[in-house]
Amino acid sequence: MEMEAGSTSASGGGTQAHSYSPLRSKAFYKFTQQNLPACKPNLTPARVIVIFLLAGVVFIPVGLICLRASESVVEILDRYDIECVPESYRNNKVAYIKDSSISKNCKRLIKIQKHMKAPIYVYYELDNYYQNHRRYIKSRSDKQLLHGLEYKDTSSCRPEEYNNGLSIVPCGLVAWSLFNDSYTFVREAVELRINRRNIAWKSDREHKFGRNVYPFNFQNGSLIGGGNLDPDVPLSEQEDLIVWMRTAALPKFRKLYGVIEEDLQADEIIEVHLVNNYNTYSFGGKKKLVLTTKNWLGGKNDFLGIAYMATGGFCIFMSILFALIHVKNPRPHGDPTYSYGNRKSTTS
């Protein structure tokens, strides 16, 4: 039996191999020899100078815009962890924070320097607090947060794993160390309402914390850590816990406490009634209360603007440097005397 040109017949199988394609072979050859079409810009000295100059002209205005946007954000910081300790305990702050018989109530006065347009975000800021410590960040059970006691393996939560033979809900050191300072804001003898709903990520509320999981035995053991949780409210609605459980990457971090939905006028005096419960004194930590607004770029952060301006300034400096070098030692484009072979032959 005659075989068609360019095909072979498998012995005993009766199958026919794919026909030979010259176009496919040629494309494969170009790929293996790294000879595919590519953009090969001809970077002459003039083009390099223009590229650096254009980059600088673009980056510097963008940096100025970012800095301007950052300066428009009104931010107030108040460190209260030292001032809220009684004078008699200033030299032994740990004894003060651990003594439950001493009142932890504290009053602070904050003056509004500029008009703050709602929404005004209330954060607490902790410093020298390593939530990224390996042992700390592993002491939790994400499956238990979602399924509760249905999930039995809570060995990752040690040492905060069991209480009276039952798994602690939620277990682990991250939940156990929940921040428990509280803040109340008063303006002209009227308390400002703080909205503490929707302060956590929607994905966390709906997919990482169970709607039928209740903290019925949290902070009931011999080792008491930070804040308590309402045993009648499911974890998916305990948003202060949800915010805390999203651990920070750096030792200095802020976490959202709530939102004030009223404008604050310039030169107003706001009374802050806070409860200084959280123990940061044992490890030399710091606590700050932060009130801030936001704009189209987010919160107050000068880094982006400074980075753009520094990059733009560097590009303009390099363009000037290259231009001076090119003027002093011009090199004709395509001059064969600058090739490696010719330079070697002329020096030999």
C-alpha positions as CSV (number, residue, x, y, z in Angstrom):
1,M,0.0,0.0,0.0
2,E,1.3,3.4,-1.0
3,M,1.9,5.9,1.8
4,E,1.2,9.6,1.3
5,A,4.2,11.9,1.0
6,G,5.3,13.3,4.3
7,S,3.5,10.6,6.5
8,T,4.5,7.4,8.1
9,S,2.5,4.4,9.2
10,A,3.0,2.9,12.7
11,S,3.7,-0.8,12.5
12,G,0.7,-2.9,13.7
13,G,-1.2,0.1,15.0
14,G,-2.6,1.5,11.8
15,T,-2.2,5.0,13.1
16,Q,-0.9,7.8,11.0
17,A,1.7,10.4,12.3
18,H,1.1,14.1,11.9
19,S,2.3,15.5,8.6
20,Y,5.5,17.5,8.5
21,S,5.0,21.3,8.6
22,P,7.9,23.5,7.3
23,L,6.3,26.6,8.9
24,R,6.1,24.9,12.3
25,S,9.7,23.7,12.1
26,K,10.9,27.1,11.1
27,A,9.1,28.8,14.0
28,F,10.5,26.2,16.4
29,Y,14.0,26.8,15.0
30,K,13.7,30.5,15.6
31,F,12.5,29.9,19.2
32,T,15.3,27.5,20.0
33,Q,17.9,29.8,18.5
34,Q,16.4,32.9,20.3
35,N,15.8,34.6,17.0
36,L,12.2,35.6,17.5
37,P,11.0,39.1,16.6
38,A,11.8,41.5,19.5
39,C,11.9,45.2,20.2
40,K,15.5,46.4,20.0
41,P,15.5,50.1,20.7
42,N,18.5,52.0,19.4
43,L,19.6,53.9,22.5
44,T,21.7,56.7,21.2
45,P,23.1,59.2,23.7
46,A,20.5,61.9,22.7
47,R,17.6,59.5,23.2
48,V,18.9,58.4,26.6
49,I,19.2,62.0,27.7
50,V,15.7,62.8,26.5
51,I,14.2,59.7,28.2
52,F,15.8,60.7,31.6
53,L,14.7,64.3,31.2
54,L,11.1,63.3,30.4
55,A,11.0,61.0,33.3
56,G,12.1,63.7,35.6
57,V,9.7,66.2,34.2
58,V,6.8,63.8,34.8
59,F,7.8,62.4,38.2
60,I,8.5,65.7,40.0
61,P,5.0,67.2,39.4
62,V,3.4,63.9,40.3
63,G,5.4,64.0,43.6
64,L,4.3,67.5,44.3
65,I,0.7,66.5,43.8
66,C,1.1,63.6,46.2
67,L,2.7,65.7,48.8
68,R,0.0,68.3,48.4
69,A,-2.7,65.7,48.9
70,S,-0.9,64.3,51.9
71,E,-0.7,67.7,53.5
72,S,-4.4,68.3,53.1
73,V,-5.1,65.3,55.4
74,V,-5.7,66.5,59.0
75,E,-4.2,64.2,61.5
76,I,-4.1,64.4,65.3
77,L,-1.9,62.1,67.5
78,D,-2.0,61.9,71.2
79,R,0.2,59.6,73.2
80,Y,-1.5,58.8,76.4
81,D,0.2,55.7,77.9
82,I,2.5,57.8,80.2
83,E,0.2,60.7,81.0
84,C,-2.6,58.4,82.1
85,V,-0.5,56.7,84.7
86,P,-0.8,58.3,88.2
87,E,2.2,60.2,89.5
88,S,2.8,57.7,92.3
89,Y,3.1,54.9,89.8
90,R,5.3,56.6,87.1
91,N,8.3,54.6,88.3
92,N,6.4,51.3,88.3
93,K,3.9,51.3,85.5
94,V,3.7,47.5,85.4
95,A,2.4,47.4,89.0
96,Y,-0.2,50.1,88.1
97,I,-1.6,48.3,85.0
98,K,-1.7,44.9,86.8
99,D,-3.5,46.3,89.9
100,S,-7.2,45.9,89.2
101,S,-8.1,48.0,92.3
102,I,-6.7,51.1,90.7
103,S,-9.0,53.0,88.3
104,K,-7.8,53.1,84.7
105,N,-10.1,55.9,83.7
106,C,-8.3,58.9,82.1
107,K,-9.3,62.2,80.6
108,R,-7.5,63.9,77.8
109,L,-8.1,67.2,76.0
110,I,-7.6,67.4,72.2
111,K,-7.6,70.7,70.4
112,I,-8.7,70.6,66.7
113,Q,-6.1,72.6,64.8
114,K,-7.9,72.5,61.4
115,H,-11.4,71.8,60.2
116,M,-11.9,68.0,60.0
117,K,-14.6,66.9,57.6
118,A,-16.4,63.7,58.3
119,P,-15.8,60.8,58.2
120,I,-13.1,61.1,60.8
121,Y,-11.3,57.8,61.5
122,V,-10.3,56.9,65.0
123,Y,-7.3,54.6,65.3
124,Y,-5.2,53.2,68.1
125,E,-1.5,53.1,67.4
126,L,0.9,50.6,69.1
127,D,4.6,50.8,68.9
128,N,7.3,48.2,69.7
129,Y,4.6,45.5,69.5
130,Y,5.7,42.5,67.3
131,Q,2.5,41.0,66.0
132,N,4.7,39.4,63.3
133,H,6.6,37.2,65.8
134,R,6.6,33.6,64.5
135,R,5.3,31.9,67.7
136,Y,2.6,34.6,68.2
137,I,1.3,34.7,64.6
138,K,1.0,30.9,64.5
139,S,-1.0,30.7,67.7
140,R,-4.5,30.7,66.2
141,S,-6.9,28.5,64.3
142,D,-8.5,30.0,61.2
143,K,-10.7,26.9,60.8
144,Q,-12.0,27.2,64.3
145,L,-12.8,30.8,63.8
146,L,-15.1,29.7,60.9
147,H,-16.5,26.4,62.2
148,G,-16.2,26.7,66.0
149,L,-16.1,23.5,68.1
150,E,-16.9,21.5,65.0
151,Y,-13.2,21.8,64.2
152,K,-11.3,19.7,66.8
153,D,-7.6,20.2,66.0
154,T,-6.6,23.3,67.8
155,S,-3.0,22.3,68.6
156,S,-1.7,25.3,66.8
157,C,-3.3,27.5,69.5
158,R,-1.0,26.5,72.3
159,P,-0.7,27.7,75.0
160,E,-4.2,29.2,74.8
161,E,-5.9,26.0,73.6
162,Y,-8.2,24.5,76.3
163,N,-10.4,25.6,79.2
164,N,-12.0,23.0,81.4
165,G,-11.5,20.3,78.7
166,L,-13.1,22.4,75.9
167,S,-11.4,24.3,73.2
168,I,-11.3,28.0,73.8
169,V,-13.3,29.9,71.3
170,P,-11.5,31.8,69.8
171,C,-8.2,30.1,70.8
172,G,-4.6,31.2,70.5
173,L,-2.4,34.1,71.6
174,V,-3.6,36.5,68.9
175,A,-7.2,36.5,70.1
176,W,-6.1,36.2,73.8
177,S,-4.1,39.5,73.5
178,L,-7.1,41.5,72.1
179,F,-6.7,45.3,72.5
180,N,-9.1,46.5,75.2
181,D,-8.6,50.3,75.7
182,S,-11.8,52.2,75.0
183,Y,-12.5,55.8,74.0
184,T,-15.4,58.2,74.4
185,F,-15.4,61.6,72.8
186,V,-17.4,64.6,74.2
187,R,-17.9,67.9,72.6
188,E,-19.6,70.7,74.5
189,A,-21.0,68.2,77.0
190,V,-22.5,66.1,74.2
191,E,-21.1,62.7,73.4
192,L,-19.9,62.2,69.9
193,R,-21.2,59.0,68.3
194,I,-18.6,56.5,67.1
195,N,-19.7,54.1,64.5
196,R,-18.0,50.8,65.1
197,R,-19.7,48.9,62.4
198,N,-18.1,48.0,59.1
199,I,-14.6,48.7,60.4
200,A,-13.4,45.3,59.4
201,W,-12.9,43.9,55.9
202,K,-16.1,42.5,54.3
203,S,-14.3,39.4,53.2
204,D,-13.1,38.7,56.7
205,R,-16.6,39.2,58.2
206,E,-18.3,37.0,55.6
207,H,-15.8,34.2,54.9
208,K,-13.3,34.0,57.8
209,F,-15.4,34.3,61.0
210,G,-18.4,32.0,61.6
211,R,-21.9,33.4,61.9
212,N,-22.8,30.6,64.3
213,V,-19.6,30.6,66.3
214,Y,-19.9,32.2,69.8
215,P,-17.1,33.0,72.2
216,F,-18.8,31.3,75.1
217,N,-15.6,30.5,77.1
218,F,-13.2,33.2,76.0
219,Q,-11.0,34.7,78.8
220,N,-12.5,32.4,81.4
221,G,-9.4,30.4,82.2
222,S,-6.5,31.1,84.7
223,L,-4.5,33.1,82.2
224,I,-6.3,36.3,81.3
225,G,-5.0,38.4,78.5
226,G,-6.6,41.5,76.8
227,G,-10.2,42.3,76.0
228,N,-13.4,40.3,76.5
229,L,-16.0,39.3,73.9
230,D,-19.7,39.2,74.2
231,P,-20.7,35.5,74.4
232,D,-24.1,36.3,72.8
233,V,-22.7,37.8,69.7
234,P,-21.2,35.6,66.9
235,L,-17.6,36.1,65.8
236,S,-18.7,37.5,62.4
237,E,-20.1,40.5,64.2
238,Q,-17.3,41.1,66.7
239,E,-15.5,43.5,64.4
240,D,-12.9,44.7,67.0
241,L,-11.7,41.1,67.2
242,I,-11.7,40.8,63.4
243,V,-9.6,43.9,63.0
244,W,-7.2,42.7,65.7
245,M,-6.8,39.3,64.1
246,R,-5.5,40.7,60.9
247,T,-1.9,40.9,62.3
248,A,0.5,43.7,61.4
249,A,3.7,43.2,59.5
250,L,5.7,45.9,61.4
251,P,6.2,46.6,65.1
252,K,4.5,50.0,64.7
253,F,1.0,49.8,63.4
254,R,-2.5,51.3,63.6
255,K,-5.8,49.6,63.8
256,L,-9.2,51.1,63.2
257,Y,-11.3,51.7,66.3
258,G,-14.3,53.5,64.8
259,V,-15.6,56.4,62.7
260,I,-16.9,59.8,63.8
261,E,-19.5,60.8,61.3
262,E,-19.7,64.5,62.3
263,D,-17.4,67.4,61.3
264,L,-15.1,68.8,63.9
265,Q,-14.4,72.6,63.6
266,A,-11.1,74.3,64.0
267,D,-10.2,75.4,67.6
268,E,-12.7,73.1,69.2
269,I,-11.7,71.3,72.3
270,I,-12.7,67.6,72.4
271,E,-12.7,65.7,75.7
272,V,-11.5,62.1,75.4
273,H,-12.6,59.8,78.2
274,L,-10.5,56.7,77.9
275,V,-9.9,53.5,79.8
276,N,-6.2,52.7,79.9
277,N,-6.5,48.9,80.3
278,Y,-4.0,47.5,77.8
279,N,-0.6,46.5,79.2
280,T,2.2,47.8,76.9
281,Y,4.4,48.7,79.9
282,S,5.8,45.1,80.3
283,F,7.6,45.3,77.0
284,G,8.2,49.0,76.6
285,G,5.4,49.6,74.1
286,K,3.7,52.9,73.3
287,K,0.1,53.7,72.8
288,K,-1.4,56.6,70.8
289,L,-4.8,57.8,69.9
290,V,-5.1,59.0,66.3
291,L,-7.8,61.1,64.7
292,T,-7.5,61.5,60.9
293,T,-9.3,62.4,57.7
294,K,-8.7,61.0,54.3
295,N,-8.7,62.1,50.6
296,W,-8.5,60.6,47.2
297,L,-5.0,59.3,47.9
298,G,-5.8,57.8,51.3
299,G,-4.4,58.8,54.6
300,K,-1.5,61.1,55.5
301,N,1.7,59.6,54.0
302,D,4.5,61.7,52.6
303,F,6.6,58.7,51.4
304,L,5.0,58.4,48.0
305,G,5.4,62.1,47.1
306,I,9.0,62.1,48.4
307,A,9.8,59.0,46.4
308,Y,8.4,60.4,43.2
309,M,10.3,63.7,43.7
310,A,13.6,61.9,44.5
311,T,13.3,59.7,41.5
312,G,12.5,62.7,39.2
313,G,15.4,64.7,40.6
314,F,17.7,61.7,40.0
315,C,16.5,61.4,36.4
316,I,17.1,65.1,35.7
317,F,20.5,64.9,37.3
318,M,21.5,61.9,35.2
319,S,20.2,63.6,32.0
320,I,22.4,66.7,32.7
321,L,25.4,64.5,33.5
322,F,25.0,62.5,30.3
323,A,24.5,65.7,28.3
324,L,27.8,67.2,29.7
325,I,29.7,63.9,29.0
326,H,28.2,63.8,25.5
327,V,29.2,67.4,24.7
328,K,32.7,66.9,26.1
329,N,33.3,63.5,24.4
330,P,30.9,63.1,21.5
331,R,30.7,59.8,19.9
332,P,29.4,59.5,16.3
333,H,26.6,57.0,16.1
334,G,27.8,53.7,14.6
335,D,31.5,54.6,14.7
336,P,33.3,51.3,14.0
337,T,36.5,52.4,15.8
338,Y,34.6,51.9,19.1
339,S,33.9,48.2,18.5
340,Y,35.7,45.7,20.7
341,G,37.7,44.1,17.9
342,N,39.0,47.4,16.5
343,R,39.9,48.7,20.0
344,K,41.9,45.6,20.6
345,S,43.7,45.8,17.3
346,T,44.6,49.5,17.6
347,T,46.1,49.0,21.1
348,S,48.2,45.9,20.2
